[in-house]
Amino acid sequence: MHTITKASRLRSFSWIAFSLLLAFLAQSCSPYDTTAVTPFGKKANVPLPDGSFIDLNAGSTLRYNASDFTEKRIVELEGEAYFLVKRGGGFLCKTPYGLVRVIGTSFNVYARPDGFSVSCYLGKVEVRHQGDIMELQLNEKAIWQEDHFEKVPEYAERPAWIKGETIFKAAAYTSVLSALERQFNLEVNAEITGNPPFTGSFPHDDLQQAMDNIVDPFGYRYAQNGRQMRIWEP
């Protein structure tokens, strides 16, 4: 078991500007009149005007038009969110990496620079990206793989992050560190060779345990100074 110790001061934390949870803003330059933002280290439940609910993971942004939402039911997501959609016509989730269209269902969308995936927990989901279309049903997940969707089983009632855990399967180590930054409001400086794959998990409520989980398999060391975390090879 490693102990978290002090390290030298690293570069300033860039997410400090997002200090308000669920900052609902009117933006004249945006086609949406409502924005919900979760900063690093925070999650939120966002009720929508039609009675649907969205759990927004840390480091995520949701936009929609509250003024006509019950008629159009369109949201835009950057980050990760779990949707519990009320039945009543179409529901469209736009992301920078693809579209998700549903009718009365619950599903999870991960839309970040390191990957795009959609998991269906109830009902049906249609996923579209770069001309590829895939329909998902209960216990199915679509993962974007360079130029096509790959369908894999997803045997869970809800995504693990809702329960306070992030799980990885052969994930790039940089993706693991990005998730760590989001969940614990950290900035990580990794002084390691390569980008090894990681299979495992870490809890969201215990930083020391989370660090042990992600560094022990590789024999790395780590030290913390405030919101700065350094990881290095011994």
N, C-alpha and C positions, 0 to 999 in steps of 0.2 A: 504494500500500500504506500503510495507516494503521499507526501505532505505538501500542500500548496505553500510556497514561500514567496518572498518579495523578489522582484527582478527589476532591471533598469527600466526607466520610463520609455515607452515606445510612442509611436505617432498617435495623434489625437483621435478621438472616436468620432467618426463622421455622422453617426445617426443621432447625435444629440438634438438636431433640429426637430426630430419626430418625438417630442416629449409628451404630447397629449394623446391619450387613448381615446379612440373613436372621435377623432376631430372631424366633425361634419362641416364642410366648407362649401361655400358658393363660389364657383370658379367661372368667370366670364369667358375664359378662353377654352373651356371644356364643354363637350356636348352633354355632360352630366351635371346635375345640380347638387348631388350629394356624394360625399366621399367619406369612407371610414378607413382609418389607418391604425394598424397595430405596430408600435415600435418594437425593437429588439427586447426580448425578455417579457413580453406581454401577449396575451391572447384576449379575444373578445367574442361575445355572442351578439350578432347583429340581427334584429327583427326587421323584416321587410314589410312594406305597406300591404301586401296581399296575404299576410299571415305566414309566409315562409320564414325560415330561420337559417342563418349562416354562422358557423363557428369559424372565426378568422384566426389562423395561426400567426405566430410572431413574425414580424418583418413582412407584412402583407398589406395590400391596398385594394379596396373594393369601391367601385363607382357605379352609380345608377341614378335614374331620374325619379325622384319621389313624386313629382307632380303628376306623372302619368304611368306610374309603374304597374298598377293593377290592369291596365289595358295592354301594355307592351311586354312587361316582365323580362327586361334585359339588364344584365349586370356585366361589368368589366372587372376582371381579376388579375392582379399581379401578385404572385406568391402562392399561398396554399389555403384552401378553405374546404370545410365540410358543409354540404347543402342538405337541408331538409325542406323539400319543395312541396308546397300545398297544391293539391290538384286544382285544375281550373285553366286549361289551355296550355299553350306552349311556354317554355321557359328557356332562355338562351343565356349562356355564360360565354363571354368573349375573353380571350387571353391573347398575349402577344404571340403564342405558339399554336393556337388552334381554337376551334369552337366546340362547345358542348351543348347539345340540345336535348331537353328532357320533357316528359309529361308526368308529373306526380311521382317523385322518387327521392331517394337519398343517395348522395354520391360525394366523392372527394376529388378535388382537382389540385394537382401540383403543377404550377406553371412558373418555373424559374429558369435562369440562364443555363443551369446544369441539367435540366431535364423537363419533360412534359409527360404527365401520366394522369389517367382518370380511372377511378375505382367505383364500381356500382354496388351499392349495398341494398337497394330495393328498387323494383320497377325496371325501367329500361333507359339507356343513355345512348345517344348517338354522338360520336366524336369525329371531327373533321380537321384535317390539316394537310396542306399542300396537295389537295386532290384525293387524298386517301380518306376513306370513310369506313368507320367500324361501329357496329352496334354491340353494346354491352348489356348483359342481363345480370341477374343476381349472382354474386360471387365471381365476377369477372373484372379484369383490369386490363386497360390498354396502355402500353408504354411506347412512346415514339422512339424508334431506332434509326437514326440518320435519315432514312427516306421512306419509312413505312411504319405502321402500327404493328406491334406484336401483342397478341392476347395471351394473358396468363391467368391462372386461378387466383382468387383473392378471398380466402376463407376467414372472414372476420365480420363482426356485427357493426363495427365502426373503426375508423382509422386509429392507429396506435397513439398518434400525437394527442388525440382528444383525451386519452387516458393518462397522459403525462409521460410518454416514452417515444423516442425516435428510433426506428429500426432500419437497418441497412442490410442489403444483400449484394455483395461484390460491388459496393459503391466506391467511386474514386475518393481518395482521402481528402481531396480539396472540398468535395461535397459534404463530407462529414464535418470538416472544420467550419464550413459555412453554416451548417445547421447548428453547431455548437454556439457560434456567434449570435445567431438569432434567438436561441432559447435562453441564453444566459446574459445577453446584453454585453458581449465581449468583442474585443478586436484581437484576433489571433495572428501571431507571427510564427510561422513554421520554418525552422531551419533544418530541413530534411532533404534527403536525396530521392528524387522520383515522386511518383503519385500512386502509392500502392493501393490495391483494392482492400476494402474493409467489410467484413460481415460481422454484425453484432448490433448492439443497441446502447443507448444511454438514457438515464432518467432525467426529467426536467426539474426535479426538486432537490438535487444533490450534486453540486458542481464537482466535488472531489471524487465521488463515485463515477461521474460522467468522464472525468479526465482519466481516471484509472482504466476505465473500460476501453477508451480509444487509444491510449498510449502503450499499455502493457503488452498487447499482442506483438508490438514492434520493438519493444525495449526502449522507447523514447523516454525523455525526461521532460518535465514541465515546471514552470514557475509563473506566479501571478503578481501583478502590480496594479491594484485597482481593477479597471476594466480591461487591462492589457494582459494577454496570456502568451507566454513564449513556450514553444515546443522545439526540442532539439535532439539530435542524435548524440549519445554519449561518446 
